Amino acid sequence: MGCSFSGLNALYDAVNGGGDVWINDNRFRIVRQLGEGGFAYVYLVKEVISDASSASSVGLAKKVKDPSHLSDDGTYAMKKVLIQNNEQLELVREEIRVSSLFSHPNLLPLLDHAIIAIKPTQEGSWNHEAYLLFPVHLDGTLLDNSNAMKSKKEFFSTSDVLQIFRQLCAGLKHMHGLVPPYAHNDVKPGNVLLTRRKGQAPLAILMDFGSARPARKQIRSRSEALQLQEWASEHCSAPFRAPELWDCPSDADIDERTDIWSLGCTLYAIMYGVSPFEYALGESGGSLQLAIINAQIKWPAGPKPPYPEALHQFVTWMLQPQAAVRPQIDDIIIHVDKLISKFSQ
Ligand SMILES: Nc1ncnc2c1ncn2[C@@H]1O[C@H](COP(=O)(O)OP(=O)(O)OP(=O)(O)O)[C@@H](O)[C@H]1O
C-alpha cells in the first residue's frame, strides 16, 4: 500500500503476517475486534517483539513514560479512526493533543499514536487513518456491564455504586483542576471502562477524550449560543447532555458543571442501568429536551433492599437545571466520601 507519512507513521505490514500494524517503531498483531464507534474500530492487539529476552528495554517499553501502563502479556487496545475530510482530521489531532494533557489512574492514557495518509481520492486530496494505542480493559464498559446485569435482574451493591462513582469523580477532578479547566463533555456509561476485581469494587476508568475541550466559555450573542448548541448536538450524548447545552441563553457563562450534570445522570445509570431522562420518557416517548430542561426525574423499582434515599437526593442535587447553582466536582467529592463512610462496610 502506498503511504505518505504525516510526521509519525503507522503502516500495515502487508508482507509479514497481513494482520500486523506498525505504530511508529512498534509492531502489533491484531487479535480481534473489541468494539466500534462512529468512525472508529477498536481492536485487541498484541505487541510483536523480536527479541523477547530484552522485552523491558525494547518496543513500547522504551516509549511509554509510566511503566504501570505496560501490559504483562503485551496486549493493548488499538483504535483505528477512519478520516474522510479535514474536519475529521482536526478532530483526531485535537483528541490526541487533549489526551496528552491528562495523567490520572482513572483516565485512560494514550500510549502512542500515529496518523497516516493513504491513497489519494479522485480529487487528489489524501484520506487519513489514525491509530491510537491504549491499555486494554477486557471486562467492557459500564454500559456493557449494566446491560448484562439488567438481563439477569442484578444490581451493583450500594458500596460498589459509590466506589465506581468516586473513581469517576477522581478522574474528572483531574480534568477540571487543570489550568484552564477541561470538560470531558461526554461522561456516560459507554465511556467508562470497568474491570472487575476480586474482593474489591470494580476499577472504573473514564475514556474517549474526543469531545474534551477547555470548559469555560462566555456566550454573549444569539449566534454564539446557537453555535454552542450545534457543537453539543454533535459531541455530547443527548440523554446525558446538560440543559444549558440544549437551550443556551444569549448571555451565559458556561463552565465545567456541564460534566456534573452528566455525572448525575451517570450515577443514576450505575444504579438503574439507564439515563434518568430516557427512563422518564419510557415507552411513550416524548421530548428528551423537555424532560431534561424540566429535570423530570422518576425513580424505577430497584434492587431489594433498595438504594438509600440519600443516593437519590445526591443525584437530584447534581441534576440542578440552573448551572450557576449546580455543585462543583470538589463539593461532589466531599459528599460522596461521606456517603462512602456511611454506607460502605
Ligand atoms: N481500552 C479499551 N479496552 C477495551 N475495550 C475498549 C477500549 N477502548 C474502547 N473499547 C471498546 O470499543 C468501543 C468503542 O470505543 P470508543 O468509545 O473509544 O469509540 P468511539 O468511536 O469514540 O465511540 P462513540 O462514537 O460511540 O463514543 C467501546 O465501547 C469499548 O467497547
The ligand as an ORCA input file, in Angstrom:
! r2SCAN-3c Opt
* xyz 0 1
  N      -9.060      0.428     26.098
  C     -10.077     -0.362     25.758
  N     -10.162     -1.615     26.245
  C     -11.197     -2.412     25.905
  N     -12.205     -2.045     25.087
  C     -12.182     -0.809     24.564
  C     -11.128      0.104     24.875
  N     -11.368      1.263     24.228
  C     -12.517      1.089     23.562
  N     -13.026     -0.148     23.744
  C     -14.258     -0.702     23.148
  O     -14.510     -0.084     21.886
  C     -15.755      0.637     21.893
  C     -15.641      1.934     21.086
  O     -14.623      2.775     21.652
  P     -14.747      4.361     21.743
  O     -15.930      4.732     22.592
  O     -13.427      4.915     22.129
  O     -15.036      4.712     20.227
  P     -15.805      5.968     19.662
  O     -15.637      5.979     18.186
  O     -15.395      7.168     20.413
  O     -17.293      5.553     20.041
  P     -18.527      6.511     20.227
  O     -18.562      7.353     18.999
  O     -19.675      5.516     20.361
  O     -18.272      7.258     21.533
  C     -16.057      0.846     23.380
  O     -17.440      0.951     23.598
  C     -15.463     -0.396     24.023
  O     -16.369     -1.486     23.908
*
